[in-house]
Amino acid sequence: MSSFFLTTAIDFVNSRPHLGTAYEKITADVIARYHRLKGDDTWFLMGNDEHSQNVFRRAQEQGKAPLAYCDEMEQVFREVWRGLDISFNDFIRTTDQKRHFPGVQTLVQACLDNGDVYEGTYEGPYCVSCEEFKPEKDLVDGLCPIHKTKPEWIKERNWFFRLSKYQRPLLAYYEEHPSFIEPEVRRNEVLRLVEDGLVDLSISRAGQSWGIPLPNDPQSVVYVWFDALTNYASAVGYGWDDEQFARRWPANLHIVGKDITRFHCVIWPALLMSAGLPLPGQVFGHGWVFFKGERMSKTMGNIVDPLDAAKRFGPDPLRLYLTKEVVYGADGDFTWERFEEKYNADLANNLGNLVNRVAAMTERYRQGRLVAGGGGSLATLAADSASAYRRAMDGLALHEGVAAAYRLISAANEYIAETQPWSLARDPAHADRLSGVLHDAAEAVRIAAVLLLPVMPSSAAEILRRMGETTAPGDLRFDTATAWRASGERGILNAGALWPRLEDKGAITVSETTPGTPSPSSASSAAPAPSAASAPSASAPAGTTPHPVAPAALEQIAIDDFMKVQLKVARILEASNVPKSKKLVQLKVDVGEAEPRTILAGIAESYQPEQLVGRTIVVVANLKPAKLMGIESNGMVLAASPEGGGALLLNAEPAVPGTRVR
Ligand code: MSP
């Protein structure tokens, strides 16, 4: 069994975690859970960075002793991490006198013993928010480029670390270990920085009491970044438990934000080199998550509290959004509208609907029990998805890993649409085929759920339970759990919707019909324009001239009236002419329900039945059934009727059947 030790940055505790800080912990947690799934002996470390001046000042503002303030903040952070299902194995605080103090003091001593620490005077700007000495050349109009605040000017006797001595050794190390810094853009940044030359680093602050005393000068405290970086080693025994340290160190992976990658790729390895300690395997600098394109900050008043989403939907939809929608290593954006849109598309309509359909059909046609059979195209696709997933996750392309799982989910949805179990169920001669189809669909869902376990731990576990998995999620191992099961019997549980659709909030945008024409249904509840009801008139396909009707000529309705009409995306599964009717076509459509519906549409003069199969359209899903030519129609197909006759179906590609249209 191989071991895997990963860490996140430790957080400053001057404010509570926001979505950005949570993003880092969520993605690191996905990686940790993936390694556990592979069977690695995984150790996941997180913690709080408490010896910062900002923390000290915040405590003072609140009239609290700094340590008491940090104790309170520890509970705040732990509550958020619990709410997001973050499965760290250890949580270190830099005020931990038993573990962290000896770790830091041992490292300072090791650098002193190696002749790398000397006394000098520092004079220059210092940004308290960065906790960083800022060379004047790095300031923009005299301000810190990150915080846009004027740095403090300090002049004090300090202890310096000979960082400059490590320029060559660091460059040689990067060269010999090309994957030490990832992704490539960060590696290039760091290379440029080190090639430009390194200046020695002040590692102490004089006249302060909030910090760890230097072993050789107890009147000074250790500079907060030296203190903080050491957490990775002190937490696993450095300076206080040699046996544990030898067992766990070095860390395989440090996950940190792009703003602090340089501390981890320059200062930290140089300190370790000086102390003669092994270097970590990799530093991965992830991007930043913005809110509506803006950096989240208290002053901007745009802090997103991750617990808001977790309390409303559970942690998994947020975990999925952040892992799937943000390219790991690049910056990403979050808006509530987009989050709800993805919730409806990826969870309610796609995965949730698939689980429900498989369970409902198994209950209806096979009393909830499946025997093995089938094993056709889906089995091959499941194997391909699992290996693509593994490749992606091993390379920290988390978004691609999730995409591989979703390829399997979409394929399973399509497989059901193609094989039409409801038709097979009508003919006893197809009984074996039906059993095979249901088994294969359930097996694909089961494997997709295994792939999603690291991302959505509780939802995936629930899906596995419904798909008859008897091994506890924590005991599943990647290779065996993703192998296609061609034998055995299983009970499938039909237990209701996992993610109810969000009908009352946000917008689901169905794609444009044709380039250059407006989307037929992008009206959101945030902008409930009365013209929403007249949207179809603005969506005539290319080649026809739209005939906008002057708004004054229309009777206006309230948004509530419009919302009574349930417009949904549907896929046409079958189409045939209705005998003795020139206008009607009989359609069988998939509206995202357990069984398809029959709908009659007056479009026979515009389309041949064979042109219709496979199209994704929009239907009115809550129209009272009506009998036409002796056939019951359950809904109405939306089509534009240009002057001069004919009918043009509204195209809803590529939305998933069942998606609500507004
Ligand atoms: N205490 C230091 C880290 C010391 S590690 C030895 C620190 N703390 S922090 O609280 O400011 O940030 C913690 C982590 O959250 C950092 O990796 C930082 O990059 C990350 N993020 C803070 N805001 C973020 C976003 N908006 N988006 C993504 N990550 C962000 O730096």
Boltz pocket constraint, residues with backbone or C-beta under 6 A from the ligand:
constraints:
  - pocket:
      binder: B
      contacts: [[A, 8], [A, 9], [A, 10], [A, 11], [A, 12], [A, 13], [A, 19], [A, 20], [A, 21], [A, 23], [A, 24], [A, 49], [A, 225], [A, 228], [A, 229], [A, 230], [A, 255], [A, 256], [A, 257], [A, 258], [A, 259], [A, 260], [A, 287], [A, 288], [A, 289], [A, 290], [A, 296]]
      max_distance: 6.0
